[in-house]
Amino acid sequence: MTATISMVRLGAAHEGHAELLVTLSFDNGGESQIPLDPKTCDRLMTRCAANAIEELVGQDWTHIRDALTDSFNGP
């Protein structure tokens, strides 16, 4: 099953910190929303060579997976 980023918006997390709310659309019609912390957002933007969050729309979900892995394993 494949999924792409279909929508991105800013949200508020605990203690007023910003997070990115990313909606994934699957090829079977399903959708999932994923909250990403600032560190993971930064890595996702870099992986997708995006300068604005709108540029994430249309990107493959594997960029999120890899950004999460980098964020967890990296310094």
N, C-alpha and C positions, 0 to 999 in steps of 0.2 A: 504494500500500500504506500502511496506517495502522498505528501502533503506540502503545501506552500503557505507562506505567510500571506494572509489576505487582509489583515488590518493591524494597525499598531497605534496605540495611544498611551499617553502618560496617565499614571494613577498614583495614589498616595498609599504608601505602605505604613508600617508601624512607626510611630514617633514622627510622622510627617515626612519621612524620607520618600523620595520619588522612586517609582519603579516603572518599568515598561510592561504594558499589557499587550501581549502578542496573540493574535488569533490565527490559528492554523486551520486551513480548509483541506479536507481529505478528498481524494478522488471518488469516494463513495457517497459524498454529500455531507458527511459529518464535519463538525467543527469542535475545536478545543481552544480554550483561552489559557495562556501560560503567563504568569507574572515573572519578570526577570529583575534581579537586583542590579544596582548600578555597575558593579564590576563585570557582570555577565553582559550587560547592555553594551559596555565599552568594547568588550571582546567581539560581540556580535557585529557592531558597527564596523570594526576593523576588518573582520572576516568578509563582510559583504562590500567593503570599500564604499560605505555609505557616509555621506556628510549630513544627512537629515533622516529622521526616522521614517519618513514617507518612502525613502529609497529602499527600505526593507521589504515593502510589499512586492510580492512575486518571487521572492527568494525561496529556495528550497529549505525544508525544515532541518536538514542536516547541519546547516550553519548554526542553528540554535543548539543542537546536540553538541557540536564541537566547541561552541562558546562556553557551554556549561562545563564541559570536560576541562577546558583550558582554565576556567575560573576556579574550579575545584582543585586542580593539580598545580596551577601556576603560583608564582609568588604574589 
